[in-house]
Amino acid sequence: MEKTNYDLIIIVNNDYRTNIKGVFAAGDSIEKKYRQITTATADGTISALNAIDYINKIKAPNYTEEAIAG
Ligand SMILES: Cc1cc2nc3c(=O)[nH]c(=O)nc-3n(C[C@H](O)[C@H](O)[C@H](O)COP(=O)(O)OP(=O)(O)OC[C@H]3O[C@@H](n4cnc5c(N)ncnc54)[C@H](O)[C@@H]3O)c2cc1C
């Protein structure tokens, strides 16, 4: 998993995806400016919704790697 030099901090993209397929992260574990309860909660919501979207896409009959690449 891609991490910063601090090793405990995980790098995610705008969808909270890590560089490992199907693994999402949120909250204090990710690289970001503000570490607060409200930001962690928002991260968790977005990350979970994106994880659901990812699962739905890979379960779809017309699933392709390109469909989930975004
Ligand atoms: C002293 C202090 C004061 C703070 N005061 C404020 C404040 O006043 N207001 C505010 O908004 N924010 C405050 N924060 C920041 C806020 O607490 C965090 O940003 C927020 O809790 C992050 O939520 P999280 O779910 O990402 O991580 P956490 O709340 O740290 O939750 C992570 C959970 O994962 C568990 N865990 C860890 N490793 C494993 C493992 N291997 N397997 C299973 N479980 C594991 C931990 O036990 C923990 O329960 C404070 C932080 C600290 C340290």
The ligand as a Tripos MOL2 file, in Angstrom:
@<TRIPOS>MOLECULE
LIG
   53    58     1     0     0
SMALL
NO_CHARGES

@<TRIPOS>ATOM
      1 C1         -5.7860   13.7100   22.3230 C.3       1 LIG1
      2 C2         -6.6850   13.9520   21.1260 C.ar      1 LIG1
      3 C3         -7.6500   14.9290   21.2010 C.ar      1 LIG1
      4 C4         -8.5000   15.1690   20.1000 C.ar      1 LIG1
      5 N1         -9.4630   16.1300   20.2000 N.ar      1 LIG1
      6 C5        -10.3000   16.3330   19.1740 C.ar      1 LIG1
      7 C6        -11.3590   17.2720   19.2670 C.ar      1 LIG1
      8 O1        -11.5340   17.9660   20.2820 O.2       1 LIG1
      9 N2        -12.1970   17.4170   18.2070 N.ar      1 LIG1
     10 C7        -12.0510   16.6800   17.0710 C.ar      1 LIG1
     11 O2        -12.8400   16.8290   16.1440 O.2       1 LIG1
     12 N3        -11.0520   15.7810   16.9620 N.ar      1 LIG1
     13 C8        -10.1770   15.5890   17.9710 C.ar      1 LIG1
     14 N4         -9.1660   14.6610   17.8600 N.ar      1 LIG1
     15 C9         -9.0020   13.9380   16.5830 C.3       1 LIG1
     16 C10       -10.0410   12.8280   16.4260 C.3       1 LIG1
     17 O3        -10.0490   12.0490   17.6220 O.3       1 LIG1
     18 C11        -9.6460   11.9420   15.2250 C.3       1 LIG1
     19 O4         -9.4340   12.7550   14.0770 O.3       1 LIG1
     20 C12       -10.7130   10.9130   14.9300 C.3       1 LIG1
     21 O5        -10.9910   10.1480   16.0890 O.3       1 LIG1
     22 C13       -10.2490    9.9730   13.8090 C.3       1 LIG1
     23 O6        -11.1720    8.9480   13.6500 O.3       1 LIG1
     24 P1        -10.7540    7.5860   12.9760 P.3       1 LIG1
     25 O7        -11.9770    6.7440   12.9690 O.co2     1 LIG1
     26 O8        -10.0400    7.8460   11.6940 O.co2     1 LIG1
     27 O9         -9.6340    6.9650   13.9310 O.3       1 LIG1
     28 P2         -9.7660    6.4640   15.5150 P.3       1 LIG1
     29 O10       -10.8230    7.2700   16.1800 O.co2     1 LIG1
     30 O11        -8.3650    6.5510   15.9600 O.co2     1 LIG1
     31 O12       -10.2970    5.0160   15.3460 O.3       1 LIG1
     32 C14        -9.4740    3.9790   14.8920 C.3       1 LIG1
     33 C15        -9.9230    2.7100   15.5840 C.3       1 LIG1
     34 O13        -9.2580    1.5900   14.9810 O.3       1 LIG1
     35 C16        -8.8360    0.7510   16.0050 C.3       1 LIG1
     36 N5         -7.7120   -0.0360   15.4720 N.ar      1 LIG1
     37 C17        -6.4350    0.3400   15.2870 C.ar      1 LIG1
     38 N6         -5.6960   -0.6460   14.7750 N.ar      1 LIG1
     39 C18        -6.5390   -1.6740   14.6370 C.ar      1 LIG1
     40 C19        -6.3900   -2.9850   14.1470 C.ar      1 LIG1
     41 N7         -5.2160   -3.4420   13.7080 N.pl3     1 LIG1
     42 N8         -7.4620   -3.7970   14.1480 N.ar      1 LIG1
     43 C20        -8.6680   -3.3540   14.5730 C.ar      1 LIG1
     44 N9         -8.8820   -2.1210   15.0320 N.ar      1 LIG1
     45 C21        -7.8310   -1.2940   15.0690 C.ar      1 LIG1
     46 C22        -8.4460    1.6580   17.1560 C.3       1 LIG1
     47 O14        -8.4700    0.9490   18.3730 O.3       1 LIG1
     48 C23        -9.5610    2.6850   17.0760 C.3       1 LIG1
     49 O15       -10.7100    2.2850   17.8040 O.3       1 LIG1
     50 C24        -8.3140   14.4150   18.9270 C.ar      1 LIG1
     51 C25        -7.3340   13.4260   18.8630 C.ar      1 LIG1
     52 C26        -6.5250   13.1920   19.9490 C.ar      1 LIG1
     53 C27        -5.4490   12.1240   19.8580 C.3       1 LIG1
@<TRIPOS>BOND
     1     1     2 1
     2     2     3 ar
     3     2    52 ar
     4     3     4 ar
     5     4     5 ar
     6     4    50 ar
     7     5     6 ar
     8     6     7 ar
     9     6    13 1
    10     7     8 2
    11     7     9 ar
    12     9    10 ar
    13    10    11 2
    14    10    12 ar
    15    12    13 ar
    16    13    14 ar
    17    14    15 1
    18    14    50 ar
    19    15    16 1
    20    16    17 1
    21    16    18 1
    22    18    19 1
    23    18    20 1
    24    20    21 1
    25    20    22 1
    26    22    23 1
    27    23    24 1
    28    24    25 2
    29    24    26 1
    30    24    27 1
    31    27    28 1
    32    28    29 2
    33    28    30 1
    34    28    31 1
    35    31    32 1
    36    32    33 1
    37    33    34 1
    38    33    48 1
    39    34    35 1
    40    35    36 1
    41    35    46 1
    42    36    37 ar
    43    36    45 ar
    44    37    38 ar
    45    38    39 ar
    46    39    40 ar
    47    39    45 ar
    48    40    41 1
    49    40    42 ar
    50    42    43 ar
    51    43    44 ar
    52    44    45 ar
    53    46    47 1
    54    46    48 1
    55    48    49 1
    56    50    51 ar
    57    51    52 ar
    58    52    53 1
@<TRIPOS>SUBSTRUCTURE
     1 LIG1         1 GROUP 0 **** ****
